[in-house]
Amino acid sequence: MRSTDEFSLESPCPSSEDPTAVLVIAPHYVPAFRGGGPIQTLKALIAAAPSEFEISVICGNHDLAETDPLTDQPNQWLPVGRARVCYIQGGLCSLISAYRAATCVNVVYLNSLFNPKYSILPQLMTRLGLWRKATLLVAPRGELDPGALRLKLHKKRLFLKLYRKLGLSNSVLWHASTEEEADHIRAVFGVESQIVVRENETSLPLEAHRRAARAPGIPRLLFASRLSPKKGLLTLLEALAMVSTPTQVEIIGEFDDDKYEARCRDAAQRLPEIISVDFLGALNRERVLLHMRKADVMALPTAGENFGHVIAEAMSESCPVMCSAHTPWTARLSSGGGAVVSPDTPEAWATALREFLAKDPRALHRSSEKVGAVYDTWRNEEKGIHVFQLARDIQRALRV
């Protein structure tokens, strides 16, 4: 096993008067892409950080559900964009060694709440004295949304009970991407929870891609996300069984549950012949955007999103989005080019799909133009102070 010294941050500690060293901990980071939106959000967060911040990342050396390593230089610091990244390989000992070596930081940013190795473990190590002077900034990424909590409910209840009993939440500064997510955090951990609210960063273009007039042809529907129960693919497939309009359906993403995969593939096979379904697997971001550019609508019956990076990506390609009501995009989608479906039932989704897929080419193109305009307005709004700066300001205030 490599010595602990090889995990040294190599740079001198910033002065206590100017805390600018940030350690980001996440299960996956670029060039990984199969983990979806959280990876792209984290990449954009780091890229947008003010220049005075020195950023290091500790992550796994494999993409989601993959065995091939991301780099042949694991367990050492590598330059990746704005940050230095340590891709961990070699099991729990290597990961703990990396955590113990990376002590010269002022902010520790966790890109999950429930991940055992890349969130729970570092929080426990913090409780035992590691990063004693650092601000622990945790982004639950929608994991505390009521819809998300209902999945594997008993395990999550047990974890949260133990988490509160150990007092781990007492030392956490939470990063919520919306006021609604902040309310979800307070509902679980109490009204006294320390929370900074800051919309997630994105590296998407300032203006949406504008499409040419839509030619006649069969409507094209896209689903692009992790193929997990939370994202609602089975609901979509059950809804399509009640649709009488010929439709081409593309499904991008990778299953992470064998039983759920079997149910979804069975539902797809039982669809009427007028509904064609292609499972395309996991694709990199560039290829996903190309499919969005060609789709007439992207459907996402998600149980909850704290941001929904894939929704922003679709809108950047002027692709209308049909979504559940459990995302921060409800008002924007309702105002133009998209649709919000409620309740989360196959019947409600079938009604919404029948209405949208019955549009003629001109109406489909108008929907595309509307969603592009909505995206432009959102993308060029002032987002406020970077979350690392907010954490630094709170840390400074506590020292006064």
N, C-alpha and C positions, 0 to 999 in steps of 0.2 A: 504494500500500500504506500502511496505517496506520503511524504512527510507533511505535517501541518504547515510548515513554512511555505510550501508551494501555493498555499491558498492566501498568502498575504496580499493585502490591497495595494502594497508597493508604494503608495503615495502617503505623504505625511498627513496627520490628522489636521483638519481645519481648526481654527481657533474656536473656542467656545462662544466667542462673541459673534461668529458668523457661520452658523451651521449650514453647510452646503453639501455634505457627503451623504448620498442616498444609496441604500442597498435595496434592490428590488428582488423579491423572491416569488417565483412562479413555477408551476409544473412544466410549462412549455413557453418557449420564446423562439423568435425567428432564427433560422429558416423554417421552423415548424409551422404548419398551417392547418393541420387536421383538427386542432382544438377550436377553430372558428374565430368568432369575434373577439374574445378576450385577448388573443394573441395580437390581433391588429390594433386593438385599443391600447394595449400596453406599448406596442411599438410607437404609436402616435404620441402617447403620453411622454415617453422618453425623448422623442425627437423634438417635442414642443417645449421641453424644459428650458428655462433661462440658462444662459451660458455659464453662469457662476456655479451651477450644480455639477458635481462630479458623481456620475451614476455608475453603479456596478450591478450586475444581474447574476443571480444564482438560479439555475434551472436544470431540468433533466436533459440528458443527451439523446433523447428519442422523441419522435413525434408521437401523438396519441395513437395507441394501438399498433405501433410500429416497433420492429426490433433493430432495424438498421440505425447506426448512430448518426447524429447530425454533424459531428466533427470527429476527425481522427486525432484531435488534440484535446481530450477531455481533462477535467480537473486542473485547468490552468486558465489564466485570464487571457482572453482574446478580444481584440478590438472589433466591435460590431456597431457601426453607426456612431451615435453619440456615447454609447456605453462600452464598458468592458464586461464581457460575459464569461462566466465559468459554467460550462456544460458538465454536469455531474455524471460520472459513471463509476460503478464499483460498489454500489449498494449503500446501505445506511451509514456505514462508517465513513465513507468519503463525504457524504452529505453533512454529517455532523462535524467533521473536520473543517469543512468549508465554512459552516456557520461560526464555529469557534474561532476561526482565523480572521473572519471579517468583522472585527470589533471596532474599527476606526470609522464609525458612521454616526450620523446625527439623526437620520430618518430611516426606518425600516418599513418598506412598503410591501404588503402581502396582497397578492392578486386573487385571493379566495379566502373564505372562512372555513370551509369544511375539508379542504384537501389535507390528508393526514401528514404527509411528509413536508409539504411546502407551505403549510399554514399552521396546523395544530402543533407540529413539532417545534418550529421556531417560537411560537407563543409560549410553549412550556419551557423552552430554554431561556426565554426572556424572564419568565417567572423565577427561574433558578439563578438569575443574576447576569445573564448575557445581555449585551446592549443596554446596560443599566441607565445610561444617560441619553439614550436615543428615544425619539418619538416613534411609537408603534402605530403605523397607519394601515388600516385594514379596509380593503374594498371587497365587500361580499358579493359583488357582481350578480345581484338578483337572487342570491341563494336564500334570502330571508323574505322573498315575495310569498304571500300566502299560497299561491298556486304551486310554487316550487316546493314549499315546505310540506305540502300534502303528499308529495312523492317520497316514498320510504319514510313515512311519517313517524313510526315508532322509533326507528334508529335516530332520527334527527331530534326527536323530543328527549331521548335519553342523553344524547350528546349535549344539547343545550342546557339541560338540567345540571349536568356535571360541569359544564363550562361556567355557568353562573356560580355554582357552589365553590369552585376553585377561585372565583374572583377574577378570572382572566379578562372579562369585559371591562373591569374597572380601570385597567391601564391602557385601553385601546382608544385611539382617535379614529373614528370611522369615516371613510370616504363614500358618500352617497352621490350618485350621479343626478338624482332628481329629489325634489322635496317629498315625492311619494315614497321613494326608497328610504329617505330619512325617517318617515313615519313607520315604515316596516321595521327599521332598526329599533326605534323607540318602543314599538309594540312588543318586541322580544326582550330587549335589555333595559327598558325603562326610560322615562322622560328625561332623566339626568344624563343620558348618554352624550358624550362629546362627539359631535358630527360636523364635518365640513361638507357642504353641498357644492359640487362642481361638475358640470356636464363633462362627459368623457371627451377626450381628444380624438381627432380623426385626421388621417392624411389624405382624405378624399379631395377631389378638385373643388375649386370655388364655384364652378358652374356645372350644371348637369349636361351630359351629352344629349344633344338634340337629334331626334330621329327623323328620317325621311318619311313621307306619307306611307301609311301602312297598305300593302298590297292585299288583295283578297286571298283567303286561305284559312285553314283550320286554326282556331285559337291555340296559343302556346302558353301553357301554365308551368311555372317553375316552383319547386320546393328546394331551398338551399339552406341547410343547417346540419347540426349533429342529429343523427337519426336516433334520438332517445325519446322516451315517453314524454318528457317535458316539452318537447318541441311540437308534438301533436300530429305527426305524420299519419298515424292510424285514423285519427279523426278526419283528416283530409281525404284519405282513401275511402273511408266509409261514406263520406259525403258525395264523392264522385260517383258512387254506385247509384245515386239518385239523380244524376245529371243526364239529360238526353241530347246535349249538344256534342258533336264530335270534338274531341280535345286531345292535343298532344301534351303529355305530362313528362317533365324531366325532373328527376330526383337526384340532387347532389348532396353527398354526405356519406358518412360511414356509421354503421350500426355499432353500438357498444353493449348490446344486450341480445343474446342469441334467441331468447324466447320472444322478445319484442320484434326482432327481425322476422322470425317465422310467421308471426301474426300479420305483419305488414305485407310480406310477400304473398301470403295467402289471400289477403284482401285485394291486392293488386291483380292477382290471377283471376279472381272472381268478378272483376269489372266487365261491363259489356264491351263488345268488340269496338265500339265507336270511341272508347277511351283507351289510347295507347300509352303505356307507361315504360319509361326507360330509367333504370337505376344506373347512374353514371359513376357512383363511388365518390371518393374524396378527390377534389381537384384543387390546384393552387389558386390563389386569389385572382390572378390575371385571367385564368380560364373561366372562373366563376363569373367575373364581370362580363366576359364575352357572352355567356349564356343569358345573363340578365339583360344585356343589350338587345337580344333577339326575342325575349319573352314578352307576352302581352300582359301578364300579371304574375306576381310572386305571392304565393299563399303561405302563411305562417300561423297555424293555430296554437301558438305557444301558450304554456301555462303561466309565463311571466318572464319579462326581460327588464333589467335595470337600465339598459340602453338600447340594445338591439342593433349592433353594428351592421348586420346583414341587411337590415331595413334601410339604413342610410346608404349602403352600397347599391341596393336596387334603385333607390330614388336618384342616385347620382347617374344612373344609366337611363333615366326617365322611364323606369319600369314601375307601373302602378303596383301597390302593395295591398293585399287583402290580409288583415291581421286580427288577432283577438284584441280584446280591450285591455290586456294586461301589459302594456308597454307605454313608454312616455310619448309615443307617436300618435296617440288617439286623435287629438285635436287637429294635428297637421294632416293626417290621412283623411279625416272626415271633411276637411276643407277643400280638398281637390285631388282628383286622380286616383284615389285609393278607396278602401272600404274598411270599416271596423265591424267585426262580426261578434254578436253576443246573443244568446249564451254560447258556451263552448260545447255545442252539440253537433253531431253530424247533420241533423235536420236543419239547424240554423245555417250551417256552412253550405249545405246543398242549395238553400234558397238564395244565398248571396252569390254562389258560383253560377247558378242558372241565370241570374240577372246580369252578371258581368259578361259571361261567355256568350250571351245572346246579342251583344253589341255588334254592329256592322263595322267594317274597317275604318270608316271615318270616326265613329264614336270611340273606337279603341285608340286611334291616334290622338283624339282630343284628350282622352284620359292620360296619355303619355305626356302631352304638352303641359297639362295641369300639374302633374306630379313633378315635372322638371322645374316648373316655376316655384312650387312649394319648397323644393330642395334648395334652390338658389337663395330664397329668403332665409331659410334656416342656416345654411352654411355660412352666410355672411353676417350673421348676428354676432355681437360682441359676447365672448364666452366668459370673460372675467379673469381673475388672477389664477395662475397655474396652481394646482393642488399642492405641489411641493412648496411653493411660496406660502400658501395658507398654513401648512404644517409648520414651516419655519417661523412664521409670525406668532403662532400659538406657543411654540417652544420658547421664543424670546420673551413673550409676555409672562410665561410662568417663571422666568428667571428674575424678573423685576421685583 
